[in-house]
Amino acid sequence: MIEVVLNDRLGKKVRVKCNDDDTIGDLKKLVAAQTGTRAEKIRIQKWYNIYKDHITLKDYEIHDGMGLELYYS
């Protein structure tokens, strides 16, 4: 079980607990449940790398306590 911190740069930080074998799409669903935004409207990225929904957190080397950027489209 890992904890990922997502910052939307508008003053909101979301902490999500998930497994490292979850996909980015699963992470978006967990974030959507906490923020009240639909999962289809959420984009997760780090610098200029936009993460794809079907790839796991382990494949992207996302570890416990890592910070990601959260954008709404």
All heavy atoms as a GROMACS GRO file, in nm:
protein
  599
    1MET      N    1   0.084  -0.117   0.000
    1MET     CA    2   0.000   0.000   0.000
    1MET      C    3   0.089   0.125   0.000
    1MET      O    4   0.180   0.136   0.083
    1MET     CB    5  -0.089  -0.002   0.124
    1MET     CG    6  -0.201   0.094   0.121
    1MET     SD    7  -0.327   0.045   0.008
    1MET     CE    8  -0.468   0.043   0.111
    2ILE      N    9   0.064   0.213  -0.094
    2ILE     CA   10   0.141   0.336  -0.104
    2ILE      C   11   0.047   0.455  -0.096
    2ILE      O   12  -0.073   0.443  -0.118
    2ILE     CB   13   0.225   0.343  -0.234
    2ILE    CG1   14   0.134   0.344  -0.356
    2ILE    CG2   15   0.325   0.229  -0.240
    2ILE    CD1   16   0.209   0.368  -0.486
    3GLU      N   17   0.103   0.572  -0.062
    3GLU     CA   18   0.026   0.694  -0.057
    3GLU      C   19   0.084   0.792  -0.160
    3GLU      O   20   0.204   0.818  -0.159
    3GLU     CB   21   0.030   0.757   0.082
    3GLU     CG   22  -0.054   0.881   0.094
    3GLU     CD   23  -0.055   0.935   0.234
    3GLU    OE1   24   0.054   0.976   0.281
    3GLU    OE2   25  -0.160   0.938   0.297
    4VAL      N   26  -0.002   0.844  -0.246
    4VAL     CA   27   0.040   0.937  -0.351
    4VAL      C   28  -0.024   1.072  -0.321
    4VAL      O   29  -0.142   1.079  -0.287
    4VAL     CB   30  -0.004   0.886  -0.490
    4VAL    CG1   31   0.040   0.981  -0.598
    4VAL    CG2   32   0.052   0.747  -0.516
    5VAL      N   33   0.055   1.179  -0.333
    5VAL     CA   34   0.005   1.314  -0.309
    5VAL      C   35  -0.012   1.382  -0.444
    5VAL      O   36   0.080   1.389  -0.524
    5VAL     CB   37   0.105   1.393  -0.222
    5VAL    CG1   38   0.053   1.534  -0.198
    5VAL    CG2   39   0.132   1.322  -0.092
    6LEU      N   40  -0.133   1.432  -0.470
    6LEU     CA   41  -0.163   1.502  -0.594
    6LEU      C   42  -0.194   1.648  -0.563
    6LEU      O   43  -0.278   1.677  -0.479
    6LEU     CB   44  -0.281   1.437  -0.665
    6LEU     CG   45  -0.251   1.295  -0.711
    6LEU    CD1   46  -0.330   1.196  -0.634
    6LEU    CD2   47  -0.274   1.282  -0.858
    7ASN      N   48  -0.126   1.739  -0.633
    7ASN     CA   49  -0.142   1.882  -0.613
    7ASN      C   50  -0.202   1.943  -0.738
    7ASN      O   51  -0.150   1.923  -0.848
    7ASN     CB   52  -0.006   1.944  -0.584
    7ASN     CG   53  -0.014   2.089  -0.545
    7ASN    OD1   54  -0.121   2.148  -0.543
    7ASN    ND2   55   0.100   2.146  -0.515
    8ASP      N   56  -0.313   2.017  -0.723
    8ASP     CA   57  -0.376   2.075  -0.842
    8ASP      C   58  -0.331   2.220  -0.868
    8ASP      O   59  -0.383   2.284  -0.957
    8ASP     CB   60  -0.528   2.066  -0.834
    8ASP     CG   61  -0.589   2.157  -0.730
    8ASP    OD1   62  -0.515   2.218  -0.651
    8ASP    OD2   63  -0.712   2.168  -0.730
    9ARG      N   64  -0.236   2.270  -0.790
    9ARG     CA   65  -0.179   2.404  -0.806
    9ARG      C   66  -0.280   2.515  -0.782
    9ARG      O   67  -0.254   2.630  -0.814
    9ARG     CB   68  -0.117   2.421  -0.946
    9ARG     CG   69  -0.022   2.312  -0.985
    9ARG     CD   70   0.116   2.352  -0.952
    9ARG     NE   71   0.208   2.246  -0.991
    9ARG     CZ   72   0.335   2.265  -1.005
    9ARG    NH1   73   0.386   2.383  -0.987
    9ARG    NH2   74   0.414   2.165  -1.036
   10LEU      N   75  -0.396   2.482  -0.732
   10LEU     CA   76  -0.498   2.582  -0.698
   10LEU      C   77  -0.524   2.583  -0.547
   10LEU      O   78  -0.624   2.637  -0.502
   10LEU     CB   79  -0.629   2.552  -0.772
   10LEU     CG   80  -0.622   2.557  -0.924
   10LEU    CD1   81  -0.753   2.509  -0.985
   10LEU    CD2   82  -0.592   2.698  -0.971
   11GLY      N   83  -0.436   2.521  -0.472
   11GLY     CA   84  -0.449   2.519  -0.327
   11GLY      C   85  -0.503   2.389  -0.271
   11GLY      O   86  -0.518   2.376  -0.151
   12LYS      N   87  -0.531   2.291  -0.356
   12LYS     CA   88  -0.586   2.165  -0.308
   12LYS      C   89  -0.484   2.054  -0.326
   12LYS      O   90  -0.431   2.034  -0.434
   12LYS     CB   91  -0.713   2.129  -0.384
   12LYS     CG   92  -0.781   2.003  -0.333
   12LYS     CD   93  -0.899   1.965  -0.417
   12LYS     CE   94  -1.014   2.057  -0.390
   12LYS     NZ   95  -1.137   2.013  -0.457
   13LYS      N   96  -0.456   1.984  -0.216
   13LYS     CA   97  -0.370   1.865  -0.221
   13LYS      C   98  -0.455   1.746  -0.182
   13LYS      O   99  -0.527   1.751  -0.083
   13LYS     CB  100  -0.253   1.878  -0.126
   13LYS     CG  101  -0.140   1.960  -0.178
   13LYS     CD  102  -0.018   1.944  -0.091
   13LYS     CE  103   0.096   2.023  -0.150
   13LYS     NZ  104   0.216   2.013  -0.069
   14VAL      N  105  -0.445   1.641  -0.261
   14VAL     CA  106  -0.524   1.520  -0.236
   14VAL      C  107  -0.427   1.406  -0.206
   14VAL      O  108  -0.333   1.383  -0.282
   14VAL     CB  109  -0.610   1.485  -0.360
   14VAL    CG1  110  -0.692   1.361  -0.334
   14VAL    CG2  111  -0.699   1.601  -0.397
   15ARG      N  112  -0.449   1.338  -0.095
   15ARG     CA  113  -0.368   1.221  -0.059
   15ARG      C  114  -0.451   1.096  -0.085
   15ARG      O  115  -0.562   1.085  -0.033
   15ARG     CB  116  -0.325   1.226   0.087
   15ARG     CG  117  -0.232   1.339   0.118
   15ARG     CD  118  -0.190   1.336   0.264
   15ARG     NE  119  -0.093   1.437   0.291
   15ARG     CZ  120   0.039   1.418   0.281
   15ARG    NH1  121   0.085   1.300   0.244
   15ARG    NH2  122   0.123   1.515   0.307
   16VAL      N  123  -0.396   1.004  -0.163
   16VAL     CA  124  -0.469   0.884  -0.202
   16VAL      C  125  -0.387   0.762  -0.166
   16VAL      O  126  -0.268   0.755  -0.199
   16VAL     CB  127  -0.498   0.885  -0.354
   16VAL    CG1  128  -0.572   0.760  -0.395
   16VAL    CG2  129  -0.578   1.007  -0.392
   17LYS      N  130  -0.449   0.667  -0.098
   17LYS     CA  131  -0.384   0.540  -0.069
   17LYS      C  132  -0.427   0.438  -0.174
   17LYS      O  133  -0.546   0.422  -0.199
   17LYS     CB  134  -0.420   0.491   0.070
   17LYS     CG  135  -0.359   0.572   0.181
   17LYS     CD  136  -0.372   0.501   0.312
   17LYS     CE  137  -0.310   0.578   0.424
   17LYS     NZ  138  -0.166   0.573   0.425
   18CYS      N  139  -0.329   0.371  -0.235
   18CYS     CA  140  -0.358   0.273  -0.339
   18CYS      C  141  -0.246   0.170  -0.341
   18CYS      O  142  -0.147   0.184  -0.270
   18CYS     CB  143  -0.373   0.342  -0.475
   18CYS     SG  144  -0.233   0.443  -0.520
   19ASN      N  145  -0.263   0.069  -0.422
   19ASN     CA  146  -0.159  -0.034  -0.440
   19ASN      C  147  -0.070   0.004  -0.557
   19ASN      O  148  -0.113   0.075  -0.648
   19ASN     CB  149  -0.223  -0.170  -0.465
   19ASN     CG  150  -0.300  -0.219  -0.345
   19ASN    OD1  151  -0.256  -0.204  -0.232
   19ASN    ND2  152  -0.417  -0.274  -0.368
   20ASP      N  153   0.053  -0.045  -0.557
   20ASP     CA  154   0.143  -0.011  -0.667
   20ASP      C  155   0.111  -0.088  -0.796
   20ASP      O  156   0.162  -0.053  -0.901
   20ASP     CB  157   0.290  -0.031  -0.629
   20ASP     CG  158   0.320  -0.174  -0.587
   20ASP    OD1  159   0.226  -0.255  -0.576
   20ASP    OD2  160   0.438  -0.205  -0.567
   21ASP      N  161   0.024  -0.188  -0.788
   21ASP     CA  162  -0.017  -0.257  -0.910
   21ASP      C  163  -0.150  -0.202  -0.965
   21ASP      O  164  -0.203  -0.256  -1.062
   21ASP     CB  165  -0.026  -0.408  -0.888
   21ASP     CG  166  -0.123  -0.446  -0.777
   21ASP    OD1  167  -0.165  -0.356  -0.703
   21ASP    OD2  168  -0.155  -0.564  -0.767
   22ASP      N  169  -0.201  -0.093  -0.906
   22ASP     CA  170  -0.318  -0.025  -0.962
   22ASP      C  171  -0.276   0.054  -1.086
   22ASP      O  172  -0.161   0.096  -1.098
   22ASP     CB  173  -0.378   0.073  -0.860
   22ASP     CG  174  -0.451   0.002  -0.747
   22ASP    OD1  175  -0.479  -0.118  -0.762
   22ASP    OD2  176  -0.477   0.067  -0.646
   23THR      N  177  -0.372   0.076  -1.175
   23THR     CA  178  -0.343   0.154  -1.295
   23THR      C  179  -0.368   0.302  -1.266
   23THR      O  180  -0.426   0.338  -1.164
   23THR     CB  181  -0.430   0.109  -1.413
   23THR    OG1  182  -0.567   0.132  -1.379
   23THR    CG2  183  -0.409  -0.037  -1.445
   24ILE      N  184  -0.325   0.386  -1.357
   24ILE     CA  185  -0.351   0.529  -1.347
   24ILE      C  186  -0.501   0.556  -1.352
   24ILE      O  187  -0.552   0.644  -1.283
   24ILE     CB  188  -0.276   0.605  -1.459
   24ILE    CG1  189  -0.124   0.593  -1.442
   24ILE    CG2  190  -0.316   0.752  -1.461
   24ILE    CD1  191  -0.067   0.660  -1.319
   25GLY      N  192  -0.574   0.476  -1.430
   25GLY     CA  193  -0.719   0.488  -1.434
   25GLY      C  194  -0.783   0.461  -1.299
   25GLY      O  195  -0.879   0.529  -1.260
   26ASP      N  196  -0.731   0.362  -1.226
   26ASP     CA  197  -0.781   0.335  -1.091
   26ASP      C  198  -0.751   0.451  -0.997
   26ASP      O  199  -0.834   0.488  -0.914
   26ASP     CB  200  -0.718   0.207  -1.036
   26ASP     CG  201  -0.756   0.083  -1.114
   26ASP    OD1  202  -0.861   0.085  -1.180
   26ASP    OD2  203  -0.678  -0.015  -1.111
   27LEU      N  204  -0.632   0.509  -1.012
   27LEU     CA  205  -0.593   0.624  -0.930
   27LEU      C  206  -0.685   0.743  -0.959
   27LEU      O  207  -0.727   0.812  -0.866
   27LEU     CB  208  -0.448   0.661  -0.958
   27LEU     CG  209  -0.391   0.780  -0.880
   27LEU    CD1  210  -0.393   0.753  -0.731
   27LEU    CD2  211  -0.250   0.811  -0.927
   28LYS      N  212  -0.720   0.763  -1.084
   28LYS     CA  213  -0.812   0.871  -1.120
   28LYS      C  214  -0.949   0.850  -1.056
   28LYS      O  215  -1.013   0.946  -1.012
   28LYS     CB  216  -0.828   0.880  -1.272
   28LYS     CG  217  -0.712   0.941  -1.343
   28LYS     CD  218  -0.743   0.951  -1.490
   28LYS     CE  219  -0.629   1.010  -1.568
   28LYS     NZ  220  -0.662   1.023  -1.711
   29LYS      N  221  -0.995   0.726  -1.049
   29LYS     CA  222  -1.124   0.698  -0.986
   29LYS      C  223  -1.120   0.728  -0.837
   29LYS      O  224  -1.218   0.779  -0.780
   29LYS     CB  225  -1.164   0.553  -1.010
   29LYS     CG  226  -1.201   0.524  -1.154
   29LYS     CD  227  -1.230   0.378  -1.175
   29LYS     CE  228  -1.251   0.349  -1.322
   29LYS     NZ  229  -1.260   0.205  -1.350
   30LEU      N  230  -1.009   0.697  -0.771
   30LEU     CA  231  -0.995   0.726  -0.628
   30LEU      C  232  -0.991   0.877  -0.604
   30LEU      O  233  -1.050   0.927  -0.508
   30LEU     CB  234  -0.869   0.659  -0.574
   30LEU     CG  235  -0.870   0.507  -0.569
   30LEU    CD1  236  -0.733   0.453  -0.536
   30LEU    CD2  237  -0.973   0.458  -0.469
   31VAL      N  238  -0.920   0.949  -0.691
   31VAL     CA  239  -0.914   1.095  -0.679
   31VAL      C  240  -1.051   1.155  -0.704
   31VAL      O  241  -1.094   1.249  -0.636
   31VAL     CB  242  -0.808   1.153  -0.776
   31VAL    CG1  243  -0.816   1.303  -0.781
   31VAL    CG2  244  -0.669   1.108  -0.737
   32ALA      N  245  -1.122   1.102  -0.802
   32ALA     CA  246  -1.256   1.152  -0.834
   32ALA      C  247  -1.351   1.133  -0.717
   32ALA      O  248  -1.436   1.218  -0.691
   32ALA     CB  249  -1.309   1.081  -0.958
   33ALA      N  250  -1.337   1.024  -0.645
   33ALA     CA  251  -1.422   0.999  -0.529
   33ALA      C  252  -1.396   1.100  -0.417
   33ALA      O  253  -1.487   1.139  -0.345
   33ALA     CB  254  -1.400   0.857  -0.478
   34GLN      N  255  -1.272   1.145  -0.404
   34GLN     CA  256  -1.238   1.241  -0.299
   34GLN      C  257  -1.269   1.384  -0.337
   34GLN      O  258  -1.306   1.464  -0.252
   34GLN     CB  259  -1.091   1.229  -0.262
   34GLN     CG  260  -1.059   1.109  -0.180
   34GLN     CD  261  -0.920   1.114  -0.121
   34GLN    OE1  262  -0.853   1.216  -0.124
   34GLN    NE2  263  -0.875   1.002  -0.068
   35THR      N  264  -1.253   1.419  -0.464
   35THR     CA  265  -1.270   1.558  -0.505
   35THR      C  266  -1.409   1.589  -0.557
   35THR      O  267  -1.447   1.705  -0.564
   35THR     CB  268  -1.169   1.594  -0.615
   35THR    OG1  269  -1.189   1.512  -0.728
   35THR    CG2  270  -1.026   1.581  -0.564
   36GLY      N  271  -1.483   1.489  -0.600
   36GLY     CA  272  -1.615   1.512  -0.656
   36GLY      C  273  -1.613   1.544  -0.804
   36GLY      O  274  -1.714   1.580  -0.862
   37THR      N  275  -1.496   1.532  -0.867
   37THR     CA  276  -1.483   1.555  -1.011
   37THR      C  277  -1.490   1.422  -1.083
   37THR      O  278  -1.446   1.320  -1.030
   37THR     CB  279  -1.346   1.621  -1.040
   37THR    OG1  280  -1.331   1.735  -0.956
   37THR    CG2  281  -1.335   1.664  -1.184
   38ARG      N  282  -1.545   1.421  -1.204
   38ARG     CA  283  -1.552   1.296  -1.279
   38ARG      C  284  -1.412   1.251  -1.319
   38ARG      O  285  -1.326   1.332  -1.350
   38ARG     CB  286  -1.639   1.314  -1.403
   38ARG     CG  287  -1.784   1.335  -1.369
   38ARG     CD  288  -1.870   1.333  -1.490
   38ARG     NE  289  -1.818   1.428  -1.589
   38ARG     CZ  290  -1.857   1.432  -1.716
   38ARG    NH1  291  -1.948   1.349  -1.760
   38ARG    NH2  292  -1.807   1.520  -1.799
   39ALA      N  293  -1.391   1.120  -1.321
   39ALA     CA  294  -1.258   1.064  -1.352
   39ALA      C  295  -1.215   1.094  -1.494
   39ALA      O  296  -1.095   1.107  -1.522
   39ALA     CB  297  -1.259   0.913  -1.328
   40GLU      N  298  -1.310   1.111  -1.586
   40GLU     CA  299  -1.275   1.140  -1.726
   40GLU      C  300  -1.218   1.281  -1.741
   40GLU      O  301  -1.149   1.311  -1.838
   40GLU     CB  302  -1.397   1.128  -1.817
   40GLU     CG  303  -1.463   0.992  -1.816
   40GLU     CD  304  -1.566   0.979  -1.705
   40GLU    OE1  305  -1.634   1.078  -1.670
   40GLU    OE2  306  -1.579   0.867  -1.651
   41LYS      N  307  -1.248   1.369  -1.645
   41LYS     CA  308  -1.203   1.508  -1.652
   41LYS      C  309  -1.067   1.530  -1.585
   41LYS      O  310  -1.014   1.640  -1.587
   41LYS     CB  311  -1.304   1.600  -1.585
   41LYS     CG  312  -1.438   1.604  -1.652
   41LYS     CD  313  -1.430   1.691  -1.774
   41LYS     CE  314  -1.566   1.715  -1.833
   41LYS     NZ  315  -1.558   1.801  -1.950
   42ILE      N  316  -1.010   1.424  -1.527
   42ILE     CA  317  -0.885   1.436  -1.452
   42ILE      C  318  -0.767   1.396  -1.539
   42ILE      O  319  -0.773   1.296  -1.609
   42ILE     CB  320  -0.891   1.350  -1.324
   42ILE    CG1  321  -0.996   1.406  -1.229
   42ILE    CG2  322  -0.756   1.341  -1.257
   42ILE    CD1  323  -1.020   1.322  -1.108
   43ARG      N  324  -0.660   1.475  -1.532
   43ARG     CA  325  -0.535   1.442  -1.601
   43ARG      C  326  -0.424   1.442  -1.497
   43ARG      O  327  -0.411   1.538  -1.421
   43ARG     CB  328  -0.505   1.545  -1.711
   43ARG     CG  329  -0.383   1.509  -1.791
   43ARG     CD  330  -0.361   1.606  -1.905
   43ARG     NE  331  -0.302   1.728  -1.851
   43ARG     CZ  332  -0.332   1.852  -1.890
   43ARG    NH1  333  -0.424   1.871  -1.980
   43ARG    NH2  334  -0.274   1.956  -1.836
   44ILE      N  335  -0.346   1.336  -1.492
   44ILE     CA  336  -0.235   1.323  -1.397
   44ILE      C  337  -0.105   1.327  -1.474
   44ILE      O  338  -0.089   1.255  -1.574
   44ILE     CB  339  -0.247   1.194  -1.315
   44ILE    CG1  340  -0.376   1.196  -1.234
   44ILE    CG2  341  -0.126   1.175  -1.225
   44ILE    CD1  342  -0.404   1.070  -1.159
   45GLN      N  343  -0.012   1.412  -1.430
   45GLN     CA  344   0.115   1.420  -1.499
   45GLN      C  345   0.225   1.459  -1.403
   45GLN      O  346   0.201   1.499  -1.290
   45GLN     CB  347   0.108   1.520  -1.615
   45GLN     CG  348   0.091   1.664  -1.577
   45GLN     CD  349   0.077   1.751  -1.700
   45GLN    OE1  350  -0.002   1.722  -1.788
   45GLN    NE2  351   0.154   1.857  -1.706
   46LYS      N  352   0.348   1.445  -1.449
   46LYS     CA  353   0.467   1.487  -1.376
   46LYS      C  354   0.552   1.561  -1.476
   46LYS      O  355   0.593   1.504  -1.577
   46LYS     CB  356   0.540   1.365  -1.319
   46LYS     CG  357   0.660   1.397  -1.237
   46LYS     CD  358   0.623   1.451  -1.103
   46LYS     CE  359   0.746   1.461  -1.014
   46LYS     NZ  360   0.712   1.511  -0.884
   47TRP      N  361   0.578   1.688  -1.453
   47TRP     CA  362   0.642   1.777  -1.549
   47TRP      C  363   0.564   1.774  -1.680
   47TRP      O  364   0.450   1.813  -1.682
   47TRP     CB  365   0.789   1.741  -1.569
   47TRP     CG  366   0.871   1.775  -1.449
   47TRP    CD1  367   0.896   1.694  -1.342
   47TRP    CD2  368   0.932   1.900  -1.419
   47TRP    NE1  369   0.970   1.761  -1.249
   47TRP    CE2  370   0.994   1.888  -1.294
   47TRP    CE3  371   0.940   2.021  -1.486
   47TRP    CZ2  372   1.063   1.993  -1.235
   47TRP    CZ3  373   1.009   2.125  -1.428
   47TRP    CH2  374   1.070   2.109  -1.305
   48TYR      N  375   0.622   1.724  -1.786
   48TYR     CA  376   0.551   1.721  -1.914
   48TYR      C  377   0.506   1.581  -1.954
   48TYR      O  378   0.456   1.561  -2.064
   48TYR     CB  379   0.639   1.781  -2.025
   48TYR     CG  380   0.666   1.927  -2.003
   48TYR    CD1  381   0.789   1.971  -1.961
   48TYR    CD2  382   0.564   2.020  -2.021
   48TYR    CE1  383   0.814   2.106  -1.940
   48TYR    CE2  384   0.587   2.155  -2.000
   48TYR     CZ  385   0.713   2.197  -1.959
   48TYR     OH  386   0.735   2.330  -1.937
   49ASN      N  387   0.524   1.483  -1.868
   49ASN     CA  388   0.483   1.346  -1.896
   49ASN      C  389   0.339   1.325  -1.850
   49ASN      O  390   0.312   1.323  -1.730
   49ASN     CB  391   0.572   1.245  -1.824
   49ASN     CG  392   0.716   1.253  -1.872
   49ASN    OD1  393   0.741   1.289  -1.985
   49ASN    ND2  394   0.809   1.222  -1.783
   50ILE      N  395   0.248   1.311  -1.945
   50ILE     CA  396   0.108   1.282  -1.912
   50ILE      C  397   0.093   1.131  -1.900
   50ILE      O  398   0.127   1.058  -1.993
   50ILE     CB  399   0.014   1.339  -2.020
   50ILE    CG1  400   0.029   1.490  -2.028
   50ILE    CG2  401  -0.130   1.301  -1.988
   50ILE    CD1  402  -0.046   1.554  -2.142
   51TYR      N  403   0.043   1.086  -1.785
   51TYR     CA  404   0.034   0.943  -1.759
   51TYR      C  405  -0.089   0.884  -1.826
   51TYR      O  406  -0.197   0.939  -1.822
   51TYR     CB  407   0.031   0.916  -1.609
   51TYR     CG  408   0.160   0.952  -1.538
   51TYR    CD1  409   0.160   1.000  -1.410
   51TYR    CD2  410   0.282   0.936  -1.603
   51TYR    CE1  411   0.279   1.031  -1.344
   51TYR    CE2  412   0.400   0.967  -1.538
   51TYR     CZ  413   0.398   1.015  -1.409
   51TYR     OH  414   0.515   1.045  -1.347
   52LYS      N  415  -0.070   0.767  -1.888
   52LYS     CA  416  -0.177   0.695  -1.959
   52LYS      C  417  -0.257   0.609  -1.860
   52LYS      O  418  -0.202   0.557  -1.764
   52LYS     CB  419  -0.118   0.604  -2.067
   52LYS     CG  420  -0.023   0.674  -2.161
   52LYS     CD  421  -0.097   0.759  -2.259
   52LYS     CE  422   0.000   0.814  -2.360
   52LYS     NZ  423  -0.039   0.941  -2.414
   53ASP      N  424  -0.386   0.592  -1.888
   53ASP     CA  425  -0.476   0.524  -1.795
   53ASP      C  426  -0.448   0.375  -1.776
   53ASP      O  427  -0.475   0.320  -1.670
   53ASP     CB  428  -0.621   0.540  -1.842
   53ASP     CG  429  -0.674   0.679  -1.818
   53ASP    OD1  430  -0.605   0.758  -1.750
   53ASP    OD2  431  -0.784   0.708  -1.866
   54HIS      N  432  -0.396   0.307  -1.876
   54HIS     CA  433  -0.386   0.161  -1.870
   54HIS      C  434  -0.252   0.112  -1.813
   54HIS      O  435  -0.233  -0.008  -1.798
   54HIS     CB  436  -0.406   0.102  -2.009
   54HIS     CG  437  -0.302   0.144  -2.108
   54HIS    ND1  438  -0.304   0.267  -2.169
   54HIS    CD2  439  -0.193   0.080  -2.155
   54HIS    CE1  440  -0.200   0.277  -2.250
   54HIS    NE2  441  -0.132   0.165  -2.243
   55ILE      N  442  -0.162   0.200  -1.776
   55ILE     CA  443  -0.029   0.161  -1.726
   55ILE      C  444  -0.030   0.169  -1.572
   55ILE      O  445  -0.088   0.260  -1.514
   55ILE     CB  446   0.080   0.250  -1.787
   55ILE    CG1  447   0.077   0.235  -1.939
   55ILE    CG2  448   0.217   0.215  -1.732
   55ILE    CD1  449   0.173   0.322  -2.013
   56THR      N  450   0.037   0.073  -1.508
   56THR     CA  451   0.034   0.066  -1.362
   56THR      C  452   0.130   0.167  -1.300
   56THR      O  453   0.220   0.219  -1.364
   56THR     CB  454   0.074  -0.075  -1.314
   56THR    OG1  455   0.208  -0.103  -1.354
   56THR    CG2  456  -0.020  -0.181  -1.370
   57LEU      N  457   0.107   0.192  -1.172
   57LEU     CA  458   0.194   0.283  -1.097
   57LEU      C  459   0.335   0.226  -1.085
   57LEU      O  460   0.433   0.301  -1.086
   57LEU     CB  461   0.136   0.309  -0.958
   57LEU     CG  462  -0.005   0.367  -0.952
   57LEU    CD1  463  -0.049   0.381  -0.808
   57LEU    CD2  464  -0.013   0.500  -1.022
   58LYS      N  465   0.344   0.095  -1.074
   58LYS     CA  466   0.476   0.031  -1.065
   58LYS      C  467   0.556   0.052  -1.192
   58LYS      O  468   0.676   0.076  -1.187
   58LYS     CB  469   0.458  -0.119  -1.038
   58LYS     CG  470   0.585  -0.192  -1.005
   58LYS     CD  471   0.566  -0.342  -0.994
   58LYS     CE  472   0.455  -0.379  -0.901
   58LYS     NZ  473   0.436  -0.524  -0.887
   59ASP      N  474   0.490   0.046  -1.308
   59ASP     CA  475   0.559   0.067  -1.435
   59ASP      C  476   0.609   0.211  -1.450
   59ASP      O  477   0.713   0.235  -1.511
   59ASP     CB  478   0.468   0.032  -1.552
   59ASP     CG  479   0.439  -0.116  -1.560
   59ASP    OD1  480   0.519  -0.195  -1.505
   59ASP    OD2  481   0.338  -0.154  -1.621
   60TYR      N  482   0.536   0.305  -1.395
   60TYR     CA  483   0.579   0.445  -1.397
   60TYR      C  484   0.676   0.478  -1.284
   60TYR      O  485   0.719   0.592  -1.271
   60TYR     CB  486   0.459   0.538  -1.387
   60TYR     CG  487   0.391   0.566  -1.518
   60TYR    CD1  488   0.256   0.544  -1.534
   60TYR    CD2  489   0.461   0.616  -1.627
   60TYR    CE1  490   0.191   0.571  -1.653
   60TYR    CE2  491   0.398   0.643  -1.747
   60TYR     CZ  492   0.264   0.620  -1.759
   60TYR     OH  493   0.201   0.647  -1.878
   61GLU      N  494   0.706   0.380  -1.198
   61GLU     CA  495   0.796   0.395  -1.084
   61GLU      C  496   0.745   0.502  -0.987
   61GLU      O  497   0.821   0.586  -0.940
   61GLU     CB  498   0.938   0.424  -1.129
   61GLU     CG  499   0.998   0.312  -1.212
   61GLU     CD  500   1.139   0.340  -1.259
   61GLU    OE1  501   1.193   0.449  -1.228
   61GLU    OE2  502   1.196   0.254  -1.326
   62ILE      N  503   0.615   0.497  -0.960
   62ILE     CA  504   0.554   0.586  -0.862
   62ILE      C  505   0.562   0.517  -0.727
   62ILE      O  506   0.512   0.406  -0.710
   62ILE     CB  507   0.409   0.619  -0.901
   62ILE    CG1  508   0.408   0.697  -1.032
   62ILE    CG2  509   0.340   0.698  -0.790
   62ILE    CD1  510   0.271   0.723  -1.088
   63HIS      N  511   0.628   0.582  -0.630
   63HIS     CA  512   0.655   0.521  -0.501
   63HIS      C  513   0.574   0.590  -0.392
   63HIS      O  514   0.505   0.688  -0.416
   63HIS     CB  515   0.804   0.530  -0.469
   63HIS     CG  516   0.891   0.468  -0.574
   63HIS    ND1  517   0.891   0.333  -0.602
   63HIS    CD2  518   0.978   0.524  -0.662
   63HIS    CE1  519   0.976   0.308  -0.699
   63HIS    NE2  520   1.031   0.422  -0.739
   64ASP      N  521   0.589   0.541  -0.270
   64ASP     CA  522   0.518   0.594  -0.155
   64ASP      C  523   0.562   0.738  -0.127
   64ASP      O  524   0.680   0.769  -0.124
   64ASP     CB  525   0.546   0.506  -0.033
   64ASP     CG  526   0.461   0.543   0.085
   64ASP    OD1  527   0.348   0.588   0.064
   64ASP    OD2  528   0.509   0.528   0.199
   65GLY      N  529   0.464   0.826  -0.112
   65GLY     CA  530   0.493   0.966  -0.080
   65GLY      C  531   0.526   1.053  -0.200
   65GLY      O  532   0.557   1.170  -0.184
   66MET      N  533   0.519   1.000  -0.318
   66MET     CA  534   0.554   1.075  -0.438
   66MET      C  535   0.446   1.177  -0.471
   66MET      O  536   0.328   1.152  -0.454
   66MET     CB  537   0.573   0.979  -0.555
   66MET     CG  538   0.629   1.042  -0.678
   66MET     SD  539   0.677   0.913  -0.793
   66MET     CE  540   0.725   1.012  -0.930
   67GLY      N  541   0.487   1.293  -0.520
   67GLY     CA  542   0.395   1.399  -0.557
   67GLY      C  543   0.373   1.404  -0.707
   67GLY      O  544   0.469   1.397  -0.784
   68LEU      N  545   0.249   1.416  -0.748
   68LEU     CA  546   0.213   1.426  -0.889
   68LEU      C  547   0.128   1.551  -0.910
   68LEU      O  548   0.075   1.608  -0.814
   68LEU     CB  549   0.135   1.302  -0.933
   68LEU     CG  550   0.205   1.168  -0.921
   68LEU    CD1  551   0.110   1.056  -0.956
   68LEU    CD2  552   0.326   1.164  -1.011
   69GLU      N  553   0.116   1.592  -1.034
   69GLU     CA  554   0.036   1.710  -1.067
   69GLU      C  555  -0.102   1.666  -1.114
   69GLU      O  556  -0.116   1.572  -1.191
   69GLU     CB  557   0.106   1.790  -1.176
   69GLU     CG  558   0.242   1.840  -1.134
   69GLU     CD  559   0.324   1.892  -1.249
   69GLU    OE1  560   0.270   1.907  -1.360
   69GLU    OE2  561   0.443   1.915  -1.228
   70LEU      N  562  -0.203   1.739  -1.069
   70LEU     CA  563  -0.342   1.708  -1.098
   70LEU      C  564  -0.402   1.823  -1.177
   70LEU      O  565  -0.397   1.938  -1.134
   70LEU     CB  566  -0.418   1.687  -0.967
   70LEU     CG  567  -0.565   1.659  -0.973
   70LEU    CD1  568  -0.592   1.528  -1.040
   70LEU    CD2  569  -0.622   1.657  -0.831
   71TYR      N  570  -0.455   1.791  -1.296
   71TYR     CA  571  -0.517   1.894  -1.379
   71TYR      C  572  -0.658   1.849  -1.416
   71TYR      O  573  -0.687   1.731  -1.425
   71TYR     CB  574  -0.436   1.915  -1.508
   71TYR     CG  575  -0.302   1.977  -1.483
   71TYR    CD1  576  -0.187   1.899  -1.475
   71TYR    CD2  577  -0.288   2.114  -1.468
   71TYR    CE1  578  -0.063   1.955  -1.452
   71TYR    CE2  579  -0.165   2.172  -1.445
   71TYR     CZ  580  -0.053   2.092  -1.436
   71TYR     OH  581   0.070   2.149  -1.413
   72TYR      N  582  -0.744   1.948  -1.438
   72TYR     CA  583  -0.882   1.922  -1.478
   72TYR      C  584  -0.901   1.969  -1.622
   72TYR      O  585  -0.858   2.078  -1.657
   72TYR     CB  586  -0.980   1.995  -1.388
   72TYR     CG  587  -0.956   1.971  -1.240
   72TYR    CD1  588  -0.903   2.070  -1.161
   72TYR    CD2  589  -0.986   1.850  -1.183
   72TYR    CE1  590  -0.881   2.049  -1.026
   72TYR    CE2  591  -0.965   1.827  -1.049
   72TYR     CZ  592  -0.911   1.928  -0.971
   72TYR     OH  593  -0.890   1.906  -0.837
   73SER      N  594  -0.964   1.887  -1.705
   73SER     CA  595  -0.988   1.930  -1.844
   73SER      C  596  -1.134   1.948  -1.873
   73SER      O  597  -1.220   1.920  -1.796
   73SER     CB  598  -0.928   1.831  -1.942
   73SER     OG  599  -0.951   1.699  -1.906
   0.00000   0.00000   0.00000
